[in-house]
Amino acid sequence: MKVTIQLFAGLKDIVGSDIVENFEQDSISVAELRNHLEKNYEKLRPYLSGVAIAINEDYVLDDNIELHDGDSVALIPPIAGGGPNFLITKEILLPSTVKKLVTTPSSGAIIVFEGVVRNLHEGRRVLRLEYEAYATMALKQLELVGNEILSEFHNKEVHKIAIHHRTGMLEIGDTSLLIAVSATHSAEAFEATSLAVTRVKETVPIWKKEYGEKGSMWQDGILPKPIT
């Protein structure tokens, strides 16, 4: 069986490319794959216990799940993203676009959150940021976040949500993330927007590479500390 293993952000920097493995057996478990990578990829070994694994763009919560021929596996470093309401794009993000997507006649409040590249991070001067995404999975996660928010706030009259995330090289002041929420009342719109921002940061496989005066580095603990 043949398995393709996709690497992102700092993990790809460490290995240099994605991994293609051929196994004699018809299937292997996620746990067996972790052991195989630990044994055969010394540079990855310190980080494997801290990465999440996705199979065919869905997170795996059980290492006993079996992999089969042709499966696509992704090693997801820690994260500090269809339809028009959910978008991963290299194009410039426009607040007016997401506002229009969520506007309804019964909406008394529309909140548009705009995440912007700033020039300082943990005391370091930032010159620009580069965003990398596992695009297809990120899009699915954006939709999942949006649907979860709408479900959880259904009884609080939250009407619609849109989430757009930009990738590629962004300069200081550029918009990287737009989240728009419409609701009957402002309190619920603010609450839902805040929760959406948190979940996007926690669950959507998008990473930031920081470019500063002393070179570049991945932000927000993009790799776990090696186990010693």
CYANA upper distance limits for C-alpha pairs under 8 A (distance plus 0.5 A):
  1 MET  CA     22 ASN  CA      6.05
  1 MET  CA     23 PHE  CA      5.62
  1 MET  CA     24 GLU  CA      6.82
  1 MET  CA     25 GLN  CA      7.04
  1 MET  CA     26 ASP  CA      6.15
  1 MET  CA     27 SER  CA      7.53
  1 MET  CA     68 HIS  CA      7.15
  1 MET  CA     69 ASP  CA      4.91
  1 MET  CA     70 GLY  CA      7.69
  2 LYS  CA     20 VAL  CA      7.66
  2 LYS  CA     21 GLU  CA      6.27
  2 LYS  CA     22 ASN  CA      4.97
  2 LYS  CA     23 PHE  CA      6.89
  2 LYS  CA     68 HIS  CA      8.32
  2 LYS  CA     69 ASP  CA      5.59
  2 LYS  CA     70 GLY  CA      6.15
  2 LYS  CA     71 ASP  CA      8.12
  3 VAL  CA     20 VAL  CA      6.36
  3 VAL  CA     21 GLU  CA      5.84
  3 VAL  CA     22 ASN  CA      6.94
  3 VAL  CA     68 HIS  CA      8.07
  3 VAL  CA     69 ASP  CA      6.73
  3 VAL  CA     70 GLY  CA      6.10
  3 VAL  CA     71 ASP  CA      6.04
  3 VAL  CA     72 SER  CA      6.69
  3 VAL  CA     73 VAL  CA      7.65
  4 THR  CA     18 ASP  CA      8.03
  4 THR  CA     19 ILE  CA      6.45
  4 THR  CA     20 VAL  CA      5.02
  4 THR  CA     21 GLU  CA      6.94
  4 THR  CA     70 GLY  CA      7.86
  4 THR  CA     71 ASP  CA      7.28
  4 THR  CA     72 SER  CA      5.63
  4 THR  CA     73 VAL  CA      6.51
  5 ILE  CA     18 ASP  CA      6.44
  5 ILE  CA     19 ILE  CA      5.43
  5 ILE  CA     20 VAL  CA      6.54
  5 ILE  CA     21 GLU  CA      8.28
  5 ILE  CA     72 SER  CA      6.72
  5 ILE  CA     73 VAL  CA      5.15
  5 ILE  CA     74 ALA  CA      5.98
  5 ILE  CA     75 LEU  CA      7.63
  6 GLN  CA     18 ASP  CA      5.44
  6 GLN  CA     19 ILE  CA      7.02
  6 GLN  CA     72 SER  CA      7.97
  6 GLN  CA     73 VAL  CA      6.56
  6 GLN  CA     74 ALA  CA      5.06
  6 GLN  CA     75 LEU  CA      6.81
  7 LEU  CA     11 LEU  CA      6.26
  7 LEU  CA     12 LYS  CA      5.46
  7 LEU  CA     17 SER  CA      7.70
  7 LEU  CA     18 ASP  CA      5.97
  7 LEU  CA     19 ILE  CA      8.28
  7 LEU  CA     74 ALA  CA      6.64
  7 LEU  CA     75 LEU  CA      6.08
  7 LEU  CA     76 ILE  CA      7.79
  8 PHE  CA     12 LYS  CA      5.60
  8 PHE  CA     75 LEU  CA      7.68
  8 PHE  CA     76 ILE  CA      7.31
  8 PHE  CA     77 PRO  CA      7.69
  8 PHE  CA    132 GLU  CA      8.28
  8 PHE  CA    133 ALA  CA      8.32
  8 PHE  CA    134 TYR  CA      7.85
  9 ALA  CA     13 ASP  CA      7.18
  9 ALA  CA     77 PRO  CA      7.94
  9 ALA  CA    132 GLU  CA      7.32
  9 ALA  CA    207 TRP  CA      7.03
  9 ALA  CA    209 LYS  CA      8.38
  9 ALA  CA    218 TRP  CA      7.91
  9 ALA  CA    222 ILE  CA      7.99
 10 GLY  CA     14 ILE  CA      6.78
 10 GLY  CA     77 PRO  CA      8.24
 10 GLY  CA    218 TRP  CA      7.24
 10 GLY  CA    222 ILE  CA      7.16
 10 GLY  CA    223 LEU  CA      7.05
 11 LEU  CA     15 VAL  CA      6.98
 11 LEU  CA     44 LEU  CA      7.90
 11 LEU  CA     77 PRO  CA      7.75
 11 LEU  CA    223 LEU  CA      8.04
 12 LYS  CA     16 GLY  CA      5.83
 12 LYS  CA     17 SER  CA      6.23
 12 LYS  CA     18 ASP  CA      7.42
 13 ASP  CA     17 SER  CA      8.20
 14 ILE  CA     43 LYS  CA      7.15
 14 ILE  CA     44 LEU  CA      7.82
 15 VAL  CA     43 LYS  CA      7.49
 15 VAL  CA     44 LEU  CA      7.92
 26 ASP  CA     68 HIS  CA      6.95
 26 ASP  CA     69 ASP  CA      7.45
 27 SER  CA     66 GLU  CA      6.65
 27 SER  CA     67 LEU  CA      5.87
 27 SER  CA     68 HIS  CA      5.29
 27 SER  CA     69 ASP  CA      7.61
 28 ILE  CA     32 GLU  CA      6.61
 28 ILE  CA     33 LEU  CA      7.33
 28 ILE  CA     66 GLU  CA      5.89
 28 ILE  CA     67 LEU  CA      5.77
 28 ILE  CA     68 HIS  CA      7.50
 29 SER  CA     33 LEU  CA      6.81
 29 SER  CA     63 ASP  CA      7.07
 29 SER  CA     64 ASN  CA      5.82
 29 SER  CA     65 ILE  CA      5.91
 29 SER  CA     66 GLU  CA      4.72
 29 SER  CA     67 LEU  CA      6.27
 30 VAL  CA     34 ARG  CA      6.73
 30 VAL  CA     62 ASP  CA      8.37
 30 VAL  CA     63 ASP  CA      5.20
 30 VAL  CA     64 ASN  CA      6.45
 30 VAL  CA     65 ILE  CA      6.40
 30 VAL  CA     66 GLU  CA      6.79
 30 VAL  CA     67 LEU  CA      7.27
 31 ALA  CA     35 ASN  CA      6.83
 31 ALA  CA     63 ASP  CA      5.40
 31 ALA  CA     64 ASN  CA      6.73
 32 GLU  CA     36 HIS  CA      6.61
 33 LEU  CA     37 LEU  CA      6.68
 34 ARG  CA     38 GLU  CA      6.59
 34 ARG  CA     48 LEU  CA      7.53
 35 ASN  CA     39 LYS  CA      6.63
 36 HIS  CA     40 ASN  CA      6.60
 37 LEU  CA     41 TYR  CA      5.87
 37 LEU  CA     44 LEU  CA      7.89
 37 LEU  CA     45 ARG  CA      7.79
 38 GLU  CA     42 GLU  CA      6.98
 38 GLU  CA     44 LEU  CA      7.25
 38 GLU  CA     45 ARG  CA      5.26
 38 GLU  CA     48 LEU  CA      7.68
 39 LYS  CA     45 ARG  CA      8.14
 41 TYR  CA     45 ARG  CA      6.91
 42 GLU  CA     46 PRO  CA      8.49
 44 LEU  CA     48 LEU  CA      6.80
 46 PRO  CA    225 LYS  CA      8.20
 46 PRO  CA    226 PRO  CA      5.02
 46 PRO  CA    227 ILE  CA      6.19
 47 TYR  CA     51 VAL  CA      7.16
 47 TYR  CA    223 LEU  CA      7.45
 47 TYR  CA    224 PRO  CA      6.64
 47 TYR  CA    225 LYS  CA      7.69
 47 TYR  CA    226 PRO  CA      6.33
 47 TYR  CA    227 ILE  CA      8.11
 50 GLY  CA     77 PRO  CA      7.98
 50 GLY  CA     78 PRO  CA      7.89
 50 GLY  CA    223 LEU  CA      8.37
 50 GLY  CA    224 PRO  CA      6.40
 51 VAL  CA     75 LEU  CA      6.70
 51 VAL  CA     76 ILE  CA      5.99
 51 VAL  CA     77 PRO  CA      5.52
 51 VAL  CA     78 PRO  CA      6.82
 51 VAL  CA    224 PRO  CA      8.40
 52 ALA  CA     59 TYR  CA      7.83
 52 ALA  CA     60 VAL  CA      7.98
 52 ALA  CA     75 LEU  CA      6.50
 52 ALA  CA     76 ILE  CA      5.45
 52 ALA  CA     77 PRO  CA      7.09
 52 ALA  CA     78 PRO  CA      7.91
 53 ILE  CA     59 TYR  CA      6.48
 53 ILE  CA     60 VAL  CA      6.20
 53 ILE  CA     73 VAL  CA      7.46
 53 ILE  CA     74 ALA  CA      6.21
 53 ILE  CA     75 LEU  CA      5.42
 53 ILE  CA     76 ILE  CA      6.33
 54 ALA  CA     58 ASP  CA      5.52
 54 ALA  CA     59 TYR  CA      4.66
 54 ALA  CA     60 VAL  CA      5.88
 54 ALA  CA     73 VAL  CA      6.18
 54 ALA  CA     74 ALA  CA      5.57
 54 ALA  CA     75 LEU  CA      7.17
 54 ALA  CA     76 ILE  CA      7.72
 55 ILE  CA     59 TYR  CA      6.98
 55 ILE  CA     60 VAL  CA      7.17
 55 ILE  CA     67 LEU  CA      8.47
 55 ILE  CA     71 ASP  CA      7.28
 55 ILE  CA     72 SER  CA      6.27
 55 ILE  CA     73 VAL  CA      5.17
 55 ILE  CA     74 ALA  CA      7.01
 56 ASN  CA     71 ASP  CA      6.82
 56 ASN  CA     72 SER  CA      5.61
 56 ASN  CA     73 VAL  CA      6.81
 57 GLU  CA     72 SER  CA      8.31
 57 GLU  CA     73 VAL  CA      8.30
 57 GLU  CA     74 ALA  CA      8.12
 57 GLU  CA    136 THR  CA      7.75
 57 GLU  CA    137 MET  CA      5.53
 58 ASP  CA    137 MET  CA      7.81
 60 VAL  CA     65 ILE  CA      8.20
 67 LEU  CA     71 ASP  CA      6.97
 76 ILE  CA    205 PRO  CA      7.49
 77 PRO  CA    222 ILE  CA      6.55
 77 PRO  CA    223 LEU  CA      6.43
 77 PRO  CA    224 PRO  CA      8.39
 78 PRO  CA    221 GLY  CA      7.69
 78 PRO  CA    222 ILE  CA      6.12
 78 PRO  CA    223 LEU  CA      6.86
 78 PRO  CA    224 PRO  CA      7.70
 79 ILE  CA    201 LYS  CA      7.10
 79 ILE  CA    202 GLU  CA      6.14
 79 ILE  CA    203 THR  CA      7.04
 79 ILE  CA    204 VAL  CA      7.65
 79 ILE  CA    205 PRO  CA      6.87
 79 ILE  CA    206 ILE  CA      7.52
 79 ILE  CA    207 TRP  CA      7.23
 79 ILE  CA    220 ASP  CA      8.07
 79 ILE  CA    222 ILE  CA      7.15
 80 ALA  CA    201 LYS  CA      6.19
 80 ALA  CA    202 GLU  CA      6.32
 80 ALA  CA    207 TRP  CA      8.32
 80 ALA  CA    220 ASP  CA      5.73
 80 ALA  CA    221 GLY  CA      7.57
 80 ALA  CA    222 ILE  CA      7.77
 81 GLY  CA     88 ILE  CA      7.08
 81 GLY  CA    133 ALA  CA      7.30
 81 GLY  CA    134 TYR  CA      7.98
 81 GLY  CA    135 ALA  CA      7.13
 81 GLY  CA    137 MET  CA      7.32
 81 GLY  CA    138 ALA  CA      3.52
 81 GLY  CA    139 LEU  CA      5.38
 81 GLY  CA    140 LYS  CA      7.66
 81 GLY  CA    141 GLN  CA      6.18
 81 GLY  CA    142 LEU  CA      5.66
 81 GLY  CA    165 HIS  CA      7.31
 81 GLY  CA    200 VAL  CA      7.55
 81 GLY  CA    203 THR  CA      8.49
 81 GLY  CA    204 VAL  CA      4.81
 81 GLY  CA    205 PRO  CA      6.07
 81 GLY  CA    206 ILE  CA      6.35
 82 GLY  CA     86 PHE  CA      6.02
 82 GLY  CA     87 LEU  CA      7.29
 82 GLY  CA    139 LEU  CA      7.02
 82 GLY  CA    140 LYS  CA      7.71
 82 GLY  CA    143 GLU  CA      7.37
 83 GLY  CA     87 LEU  CA      7.99
 84 PRO  CA    101 LEU  CA      8.27
 84 PRO  CA    162 ALA  CA      8.49
 85 ASN  CA     98 VAL  CA      7.71
 85 ASN  CA    101 LEU  CA      7.00
 85 ASN  CA    161 ILE  CA      7.54
 85 ASN  CA    162 ALA  CA      4.85
 85 ASN  CA    163 ILE  CA      6.60
 85 ASN  CA    164 HIS  CA      7.80
 86 PHE  CA    139 LEU  CA      7.17
 86 PHE  CA    142 LEU  CA      6.68
 86 PHE  CA    143 GLU  CA      6.62
 86 PHE  CA    162 ALA  CA      6.32
 86 PHE  CA    163 ILE  CA      5.51
 86 PHE  CA    164 HIS  CA      6.11
 87 LEU  CA    139 LEU  CA      6.94
 87 LEU  CA    142 LEU  CA      8.39
 87 LEU  CA    163 ILE  CA      7.07
 87 LEU  CA    164 HIS  CA      5.11
 87 LEU  CA    165 HIS  CA      6.73
 88 ILE  CA    135 ALA  CA      7.13
 88 ILE  CA    138 ALA  CA      8.00
 88 ILE  CA    139 LEU  CA      6.81
 88 ILE  CA    164 HIS  CA      6.57
 88 ILE  CA    165 HIS  CA      5.56
 88 ILE  CA    166 ARG  CA      6.35
 88 ILE  CA    167 THR  CA      7.60
 89 THR  CA    164 HIS  CA      8.19
 89 THR  CA    165 HIS  CA      6.96
 89 THR  CA    166 ARG  CA      5.46
 89 THR  CA    167 THR  CA      6.48
 90 LYS  CA    166 ARG  CA      5.81
 90 LYS  CA    167 THR  CA      5.47
 90 LYS  CA    168 GLY  CA      6.38
 91 GLU  CA    166 ARG  CA      7.26
 92 ILE  CA    166 ARG  CA      7.77
 92 ILE  CA    175 THR  CA      8.06
 93 LEU  CA    164 HIS  CA      7.84
 93 LEU  CA    165 HIS  CA      8.29
 93 LEU  CA    166 ARG  CA      7.49
 93 LEU  CA    175 THR  CA      6.95
 93 LEU  CA    176 SER  CA      7.90
 93 LEU  CA    177 LEU  CA      8.15
 93 LEU  CA    178 LEU  CA      7.74
 94 LEU  CA     98 VAL  CA      7.67
 95 PRO  CA     99 LYS  CA      6.72
 95 PRO  CA    112 VAL  CA      7.44
 95 PRO  CA    114 GLU  CA      8.09
 95 PRO  CA    178 LEU  CA      7.30
 96 SER  CA    100 LYS  CA      6.66
 97 THR  CA    101 LEU  CA      6.94
 98 VAL  CA    102 VAL  CA      7.06
 98 VAL  CA    112 VAL  CA      8.19
 98 VAL  CA    162 ALA  CA      6.42
 98 VAL  CA    163 ILE  CA      8.00
 98 VAL  CA    164 HIS  CA      8.23
 98 VAL  CA    178 LEU  CA      7.82
 98 VAL  CA    179 ILE  CA      7.75
 98 VAL  CA    180 ALA  CA      6.33
 99 LYS  CA    103 THR  CA      6.69
 99 LYS  CA    110 ILE  CA      7.76
 99 LYS  CA    112 VAL  CA      7.28
 99 LYS  CA    180 ALA  CA      6.52
 99 LYS  CA    181 VAL  CA      8.46
101 LEU  CA    161 ILE  CA      8.46
101 LEU  CA    162 ALA  CA      7.30
102 VAL  CA    110 ILE  CA      8.28
102 VAL  CA    159 HIS  CA      8.03
102 VAL  CA    160 LYS  CA      5.52
102 VAL  CA    161 ILE  CA      6.37
102 VAL  CA    162 ALA  CA      7.10
102 VAL  CA    180 ALA  CA      7.27
102 VAL  CA    181 VAL  CA      6.88
102 VAL  CA    182 SER  CA      6.26
103 THR  CA    107 SER  CA      7.13
103 THR  CA    110 ILE  CA      7.73
103 THR  CA    160 LYS  CA      8.11
103 THR  CA    182 SER  CA      6.85
104 THR  CA    159 HIS  CA      8.15
104 THR  CA    182 SER  CA      8.08
106 SER  CA    183 ALA  CA      8.31
106 SER  CA    184 THR  CA      6.88
107 SER  CA    159 HIS  CA      7.77
107 SER  CA    182 SER  CA      6.30
107 SER  CA    183 ALA  CA      5.54
107 SER  CA    184 THR  CA      5.25
107 SER  CA    185 HIS  CA      8.03
108 GLY  CA    182 SER  CA      8.18
108 GLY  CA    183 ALA  CA      6.76
108 GLY  CA    184 THR  CA      5.17
108 GLY  CA    185 HIS  CA      6.12
108 GLY  CA    186 SER  CA      7.68
109 ALA  CA    182 SER  CA      6.25
109 ALA  CA    183 ALA  CA      5.94
109 ALA  CA    184 THR  CA      6.52
109 ALA  CA    185 HIS  CA      6.06
109 ALA  CA    186 SER  CA      5.51
109 ALA  CA    189 ALA  CA      7.08
110 ILE  CA    180 ALA  CA      7.48
110 ILE  CA    181 VAL  CA      6.17
110 ILE  CA    182 SER  CA      4.88
110 ILE  CA    183 ALA  CA      7.03
110 ILE  CA    186 SER  CA      7.94
110 ILE  CA    189 ALA  CA      7.25
111 ILE  CA    179 ILE  CA      8.49
111 ILE  CA    180 ALA  CA      6.04
111 ILE  CA    181 VAL  CA      5.82
111 ILE  CA    182 SER  CA      6.99
111 ILE  CA    186 SER  CA      8.43
111 ILE  CA    189 ALA  CA      6.73
111 ILE  CA    190 PHE  CA      7.08
111 ILE  CA    193 THR  CA      7.61
112 VAL  CA    178 LEU  CA      7.37
112 VAL  CA    179 ILE  CA      6.17
112 VAL  CA    180 ALA  CA      4.81
112 VAL  CA    181 VAL  CA      7.14
113 PHE  CA    177 LEU  CA      8.31
113 PHE  CA    178 LEU  CA      6.12
113 PHE  CA    179 ILE  CA      5.56
113 PHE  CA    180 ALA  CA      6.75
113 PHE  CA    193 THR  CA      7.73
114 GLU  CA    175 THR  CA      7.01
114 GLU  CA    176 SER  CA      8.14
114 GLU  CA    177 LEU  CA      6.30
114 GLU  CA    178 LEU  CA      5.34
114 GLU  CA    179 ILE  CA      7.28
115 GLY  CA    175 THR  CA      6.19
115 GLY  CA    176 SER  CA      6.08
115 GLY  CA    177 LEU  CA      5.28
115 GLY  CA    178 LEU  CA      6.90
116 VAL  CA    172 ILE  CA      8.19
116 VAL  CA    173 GLY  CA      6.17
116 VAL  CA    174 ASP  CA      6.10
116 VAL  CA    175 THR  CA      4.93
116 VAL  CA    176 SER  CA      6.22
116 VAL  CA    177 LEU  CA      7.69
117 VAL  CA    128 ARG  CA      8.02
117 VAL  CA    129 LEU  CA      7.66
117 VAL  CA    170 LEU  CA      7.77
117 VAL  CA    171 GLU  CA      7.30
117 VAL  CA    172 ILE  CA      5.52
117 VAL  CA    173 GLY  CA      5.68
117 VAL  CA    174 ASP  CA      6.09
117 VAL  CA    175 THR  CA      6.92
117 VAL  CA    176 SER  CA      7.29
118 ARG  CA    126 VAL  CA      7.73
118 ARG  CA    172 ILE  CA      5.97
118 ARG  CA    173 GLY  CA      6.74
119 ASN  CA    125 ARG  CA      6.27
119 ASN  CA    126 VAL  CA      5.07
119 ASN  CA    127 LEU  CA      6.77
119 ASN  CA    128 ARG  CA      8.09
119 ASN  CA    172 ILE  CA      6.51
120 LEU  CA    124 ARG  CA      6.00
120 LEU  CA    125 ARG  CA      5.16
120 LEU  CA    126 VAL  CA      5.68
121 HIS  CA    125 ARG  CA      7.08
121 HIS  CA    126 VAL  CA      7.15
124 ARG  CA    212 GLY  CA      7.94
125 ARG  CA    212 GLY  CA      6.45
125 ARG  CA    213 GLU  CA      7.48
126 VAL  CA    172 ILE  CA      8.50
126 VAL  CA    210 GLU  CA      7.10
126 VAL  CA    211 TYR  CA      6.48
126 VAL  CA    212 GLY  CA      5.24
126 VAL  CA    213 GLU  CA      7.96
127 LEU  CA    171 GLU  CA      7.63
127 LEU  CA    172 ILE  CA      7.24
127 LEU  CA    210 GLU  CA      8.23
127 LEU  CA    211 TYR  CA      6.09
127 LEU  CA    212 GLY  CA      5.64
127 LEU  CA    213 GLU  CA      7.82
128 ARG  CA    169 MET  CA      7.67
128 ARG  CA    170 LEU  CA      6.34
128 ARG  CA    171 GLU  CA      5.19
128 ARG  CA    172 ILE  CA      6.28
128 ARG  CA    210 GLU  CA      6.89
128 ARG  CA    211 TYR  CA      5.89
128 ARG  CA    212 GLY  CA      7.75
129 LEU  CA    169 MET  CA      6.36
129 LEU  CA    170 LEU  CA      5.80
129 LEU  CA    171 GLU  CA      7.04
129 LEU  CA    172 ILE  CA      8.40
129 LEU  CA    208 LYS  CA      6.75
129 LEU  CA    209 LYS  CA      6.05
129 LEU  CA    210 GLU  CA      5.31
129 LEU  CA    211 TYR  CA      6.51
130 GLU  CA    167 THR  CA      7.57
130 GLU  CA    168 GLY  CA      5.73
130 GLU  CA    169 MET  CA      4.70
130 GLU  CA    170 LEU  CA      6.45
130 GLU  CA    208 LYS  CA      6.10
130 GLU  CA    209 LYS  CA      5.44
130 GLU  CA    210 GLU  CA      7.10
130 GLU  CA    211 TYR  CA      8.37
131 TYR  CA    166 ARG  CA      7.91
131 TYR  CA    167 THR  CA      5.13
131 TYR  CA    168 GLY  CA      5.51
131 TYR  CA    169 MET  CA      6.93
131 TYR  CA    170 LEU  CA      8.18
131 TYR  CA    206 ILE  CA      7.19
131 TYR  CA    207 TRP  CA      6.07
131 TYR  CA    208 LYS  CA      5.15
131 TYR  CA    209 LYS  CA      6.84
132 GLU  CA    167 THR  CA      6.35
132 GLU  CA    168 GLY  CA      6.95
132 GLU  CA    206 ILE  CA      6.09
132 GLU  CA    207 TRP  CA      5.77
132 GLU  CA    208 LYS  CA      7.00
132 GLU  CA    209 LYS  CA      8.38
133 ALA  CA    138 ALA  CA      7.12
133 ALA  CA    167 THR  CA      7.39
133 ALA  CA    205 PRO  CA      6.35
133 ALA  CA    206 ILE  CA      4.77
133 ALA  CA    207 TRP  CA      6.89
134 TYR  CA    138 ALA  CA      6.21
134 TYR  CA    205 PRO  CA      6.36
134 TYR  CA    206 ILE  CA      7.15
135 ALA  CA    139 LEU  CA      6.62
135 ALA  CA    205 PRO  CA      8.47
136 THR  CA    140 LYS  CA      7.03
137 MET  CA    141 GLN  CA      6.71
137 MET  CA    204 VAL  CA      8.44
137 MET  CA    205 PRO  CA      7.75
138 ALA  CA    142 LEU  CA      6.65
138 ALA  CA    204 VAL  CA      5.78
138 ALA  CA    205 PRO  CA      5.91
138 ALA  CA    206 ILE  CA      7.45
139 LEU  CA    143 GLU  CA      6.86
140 LYS  CA    144 LEU  CA      6.67
141 GLN  CA    145 VAL  CA      6.56
141 GLN  CA    203 THR  CA      7.61
141 GLN  CA    204 VAL  CA      6.10
142 LEU  CA    146 GLY  CA      6.66
142 LEU  CA    163 ILE  CA      7.21
142 LEU  CA    200 VAL  CA      7.43
142 LEU  CA    204 VAL  CA      7.20
143 GLU  CA    147 ASN  CA      6.56
144 LEU  CA    148 GLU  CA      6.54
145 VAL  CA    149 ILE  CA      6.70
145 VAL  CA    196 ALA  CA      7.22
145 VAL  CA    199 ARG  CA      7.17
145 VAL  CA    200 VAL  CA      7.48
146 GLY  CA    150 LEU  CA      6.80
146 GLY  CA    161 ILE  CA      6.67
146 GLY  CA    162 ALA  CA      7.71
146 GLY  CA    163 ILE  CA      8.01
146 GLY  CA    196 ALA  CA      7.77
147 ASN  CA    151 SER  CA      6.57
148 GLU  CA    152 GLU  CA      6.54
149 ILE  CA    153 PHE  CA      6.52
149 ILE  CA    192 ALA  CA      7.06
149 ILE  CA    195 LEU  CA      8.26
149 ILE  CA    196 ALA  CA      7.37
150 LEU  CA    154 HIS  CA      6.14
150 LEU  CA    158 VAL  CA      7.00
150 LEU  CA    159 HIS  CA      7.73
150 LEU  CA    160 LYS  CA      7.56
150 LEU  CA    161 ILE  CA      7.93
153 PHE  CA    157 GLU  CA      7.09
153 PHE  CA    158 VAL  CA      6.22
153 PHE  CA    188 GLU  CA      8.35
153 PHE  CA    192 ALA  CA      7.76
154 HIS  CA    158 VAL  CA      6.49
154 HIS  CA    159 HIS  CA      8.25
156 LYS  CA    188 GLU  CA      7.06
157 GLU  CA    183 ALA  CA      6.16
157 GLU  CA    184 THR  CA      6.19
157 GLU  CA    185 HIS  CA      8.22
157 GLU  CA    188 GLU  CA      8.16
158 VAL  CA    181 VAL  CA      7.91
158 VAL  CA    182 SER  CA      6.51
158 VAL  CA    183 ALA  CA      4.60
158 VAL  CA    184 THR  CA      7.06
158 VAL  CA    188 GLU  CA      7.30
158 VAL  CA    189 ALA  CA      7.09
158 VAL  CA    192 ALA  CA      8.28
159 HIS  CA    181 VAL  CA      7.98
159 HIS  CA    182 SER  CA      5.93
159 HIS  CA    183 ALA  CA      5.64
159 HIS  CA    184 THR  CA      8.07
160 LYS  CA    181 VAL  CA      6.31
160 LYS  CA    182 SER  CA      5.91
160 LYS  CA    183 ALA  CA      7.85
161 ILE  CA    179 ILE  CA      7.74
161 ILE  CA    180 ALA  CA      6.06
161 ILE  CA    181 VAL  CA      5.03
161 ILE  CA    182 SER  CA      7.12
162 ALA  CA    178 LEU  CA      8.35
162 ALA  CA    179 ILE  CA      6.15
162 ALA  CA    180 ALA  CA      5.67
162 ALA  CA    181 VAL  CA      7.20
163 ILE  CA    177 LEU  CA      7.97
163 ILE  CA    178 LEU  CA      6.24
163 ILE  CA    179 ILE  CA      5.05
163 ILE  CA    180 ALA  CA      7.11
164 HIS  CA    177 LEU  CA      6.39
164 HIS  CA    178 LEU  CA      5.69
164 HIS  CA    179 ILE  CA      7.07
165 HIS  CA    176 SER  CA      6.32
165 HIS  CA    177 LEU  CA      5.09
165 HIS  CA    178 LEU  CA      6.97
166 ARG  CA    175 THR  CA      8.17
166 ARG  CA    176 SER  CA      5.51
166 ARG  CA    177 LEU  CA      6.84
167 THR  CA    176 SER  CA      7.84
170 LEU  CA    174 ASP  CA      6.46
170 LEU  CA    175 THR  CA      8.48
170 LEU  CA    176 SER  CA      8.09
179 ILE  CA    193 THR  CA      7.43
179 ILE  CA    196 ALA  CA      8.13
179 ILE  CA    197 VAL  CA      7.89
180 ALA  CA    193 THR  CA      7.60
181 VAL  CA    189 ALA  CA      6.41
181 VAL  CA    192 ALA  CA      7.69
181 VAL  CA    193 THR  CA      6.63
182 SER  CA    189 ALA  CA      6.54
183 ALA  CA    188 GLU  CA      7.17
183 ALA  CA    189 ALA  CA      5.86
184 THR  CA    188 GLU  CA      8.35
184 THR  CA    189 ALA  CA      8.36
185 HIS  CA    189 ALA  CA      7.01
186 SER  CA    190 PHE  CA      6.60
187 ALA  CA    191 GLU  CA      6.70
188 GLU  CA    192 ALA  CA      6.52
189 ALA  CA    193 THR  CA      6.60
190 PHE  CA    194 SER  CA      6.67
191 GLU  CA    195 LEU  CA      6.81
192 ALA  CA    196 ALA  CA      6.63
193 THR  CA    197 VAL  CA      6.78
194 SER  CA    198 THR  CA      6.96
195 LEU  CA    199 ARG  CA      6.77
196 ALA  CA    200 VAL  CA      6.60
197 VAL  CA    201 LYS  CA      6.88
198 THR  CA    202 GLU  CA      6.75
199 ARG  CA    203 THR  CA      6.34
199 ARG  CA    204 VAL  CA      8.18
200 VAL  CA    204 VAL  CA      5.78
207 TRP  CA    218 TRP  CA      8.06
207 TRP  CA    219 GLN  CA      8.06
207 TRP  CA    222 ILE  CA      7.81
208 LYS  CA    218 TRP  CA      6.39
208 LYS  CA    219 GLN  CA      6.11
208 LYS  CA    220 ASP  CA      8.45
209 LYS  CA    216 SER  CA      7.21
209 LYS  CA    217 MET  CA      6.10
209 LYS  CA    218 TRP  CA      4.79
209 LYS  CA    219 GLN  CA      6.40
210 GLU  CA    216 SER  CA      5.87
210 GLU  CA    217 MET  CA      5.75
210 GLU  CA    218 TRP  CA      6.28
210 GLU  CA    219 GLN  CA      6.62
211 TYR  CA    215 GLY  CA      6.32
211 TYR  CA    216 SER  CA      4.83
211 TYR  CA    217 MET  CA      7.21
212 GLY  CA    216 SER  CA      6.51
218 TRP  CA    222 ILE  CA      6.25
